[in-house]
Amino acid sequence: MQKAYTKVEPTTFDEFTATRDRLERVIGRLRSPEVSNQLHDELESMIHQEGQELCRLLYQARLDVRSNEEVKREAVTGHDNVGRTYYREGCERQIESMFGEVIYRRKGYSHPQQEVIATVANYLTNHTAMLRYDQFMQQGYPIATGVIEGACRHLIADRFEITGARWSLKTDVGVRSSSQPTHYTLN
């Protein structure tokens, strides 16, 4: 049996691989014995759903091609006529297209003053697992309270500021691992 299209074997990264794989599965399903027993409306519904997903995958692949071809610029000017020179990779936005949800990835540009804000935002985004204060408080952990601050002051500041004390690496480790340092020397 002859295929209606030629499958391209990619030699490098190919954004359309997922689309081709999905199309092969749909064709395989249409050739299967189970489909031959389906009613016309069931078959149309299946082809419509699969076709919608194929269109979404095609659109996503085209957006990925565009993203991969995008060239870094020194600066861009926004609709407000303000130059944006701060550059960052990995910006993405979810778009609800007529075929379904796709992700638009591209290079981002902003005003240099926003660099600090972007740095903080990236840090918070990359460390969200450590920012679940509501869950930690429910488990009884003190969060940024006087208890923690007092313990830090007592264990670290008070211990290391003992007049005339000299601390060795062994002592430092002892202070960090227990509230009772066991090794220190005085002059």
C-alpha positions in Angstrom: 0.0 0.0 0.0 1.4 3.4 -0.9 1.5 6.3 1.5 -0.2 9.6 0.6 2.9 11.6 1.8 6.6 11.1 2.1 7.9 10.8 5.7 11.0 13.0 6.1 13.7 11.6 8.2 15.1 14.5 10.2 18.9 14.8 10.4 18.8 17.5 13.0 16.1 18.7 15.5 12.8 18.9 13.7 9.9 20.8 15.2 7.4 18.7 13.2 8.4 15.3 14.6 5.5 15.2 17.0 3.1 16.1 14.2 4.4 13.4 12.0 4.2 10.8 14.8 0.6 11.8 15.6 -0.3 11.6 11.9 1.2 8.1 11.7 -0.9 7.0 14.7 -4.1 8.4 13.2 -3.4 6.6 9.9 -2.7 3.4 11.8 -5.9 3.8 13.7 -7.9 4.5 10.5 -6.5 1.3 9.0 -7.3 -0.8 12.0 -10.2 -3.4 12.0 -11.9 -1.6 14.9 -12.6 1.5 12.8 -14.2 -0.5 10.0 -17.1 -1.3 12.3 -17.6 2.3 13.5 -20.6 4.3 12.4 -20.1 7.3 10.1 -20.8 9.8 12.8 -18.3 8.1 15.2 -15.7 8.1 12.5 -16.3 11.7 11.7 -16.0 12.7 15.3 -12.7 10.8 15.7 -11.3 12.4 12.6 -12.4 15.8 13.7 -10.8 15.4 17.1 -7.6 14.0 15.7 -7.6 16.6 13.0 -8.0 19.4 15.6 -5.0 18.0 17.5 -2.9 17.7 14.3 -3.7 21.3 13.5 -2.7 22.3 17.0 0.6 20.4 16.7 1.3 21.9 13.2 0.7 25.4 14.6 2.9 24.7 17.7 5.6 23.4 15.4 5.5 26.5 13.2 5.7 28.7 16.3 8.7 26.6 17.4 10.4 27.1 14.0 9.8 30.8 14.3 11.3 30.8 17.8 14.4 28.9 16.8 15.0 31.2 13.8 14.6 34.3 15.9 17.8 36.3 15.9 19.1 38.1 19.0 19.0 41.9 18.6 20.9 44.6 20.4 17.7 46.4 21.3 14.0 46.6 20.4 11.6 49.5 20.6 8.3 48.8 22.2 4.9 50.3 21.1 5.6 53.0 23.6 8.7 54.1 21.7 10.9 53.0 24.6 14.1 51.1 23.8 14.6 47.8 25.5 18.1 46.5 25.7 17.9 44.0 28.6 17.8 40.6 26.9 16.8 37.2 28.3 16.1 33.7 26.9 13.3 31.4 27.5 10.3 33.7 27.6 7.1 32.0 26.8 3.4 32.6 26.8 0.4 30.3 26.5 -1.9 31.2 23.7 -5.4 29.8 23.2 -5.6 29.4 19.4 -8.6 28.2 17.4 -6.9 24.7 17.4 -6.2 24.6 21.2 -3.6 25.8 23.6 0.0 26.4 22.2 3.1 27.9 23.8 4.8 30.8 22.1 8.5 30.9 23.0 10.7 33.8 22.1 13.5 36.0 23.2 12.5 38.7 25.7 13.6 42.3 25.8 12.9 44.9 28.6 14.2 48.2 29.9 17.5 47.9 31.7 15.9 49.0 35.0 13.7 45.9 34.8 16.8 43.7 35.0 16.7 43.6 38.8 13.0 42.9 38.8 13.6 40.1 36.2 16.4 38.6 38.3 14.2 38.5 41.4 11.3 37.1 39.4 13.5 34.4 37.9 14.8 33.5 41.3 11.3 33.2 42.8 10.1 31.2 39.8 13.0 28.8 40.1 12.6 28.4 43.8 8.8 28.1 44.2 9.1 24.8 46.0 10.9 26.6 48.9 8.2 29.3 49.0 5.2 27.3 50.3 5.0 29.2 53.6 1.4 28.4 54.1 2.1 24.6 54.0 5.2 25.0 56.2 3.2 27.0 58.8 0.5 24.3 58.8 3.2 21.8 59.6 4.3 23.9 62.6 7.5 25.3 61.2 8.2 28.9 62.3 8.5 31.2 59.3 10.6 34.4 59.6 9.6 34.9 63.2 11.4 36.1 66.3 12.0 32.5 67.2 14.2 31.9 64.1 15.9 35.3 64.4 16.6 34.8 68.1 18.1 31.4 67.5 20.4 32.7 64.7 21.5 35.5 66.9 22.1 33.2 69.9 23.8 30.4 68.1 25.9 32.4 65.7 26.4 36.0 66.7 26.7 35.4 70.4 29.0 32.4 70.1 31.4 33.9 67.6 31.7 37.2 69.5 33.1 35.8 72.7 35.9 38.1 73.7 39.3 36.5 73.4 38.1 33.3 71.9 39.7 31.8 68.8 37.7 29.4 66.7 39.0 26.6 64.7 37.3 24.9 61.8 36.5 22.1 64.2 34.8 24.6 66.5 32.9 26.2 63.7 31.5 22.9 62.6 30.6 22.1 66.2 28.7 25.4 66.6 26.7 24.7 63.4 25.9 21.1 64.3 24.8 21.6 67.9 24.1 24.4 70.4 27.1 23.4 72.5 30.5 23.9 70.9 32.9 21.5 72.3 36.2 22.7 70.9 37.5 26.2 71.4 40.6 27.8 72.7 41.1 31.1 74.6 44.3 33.3 74.4 
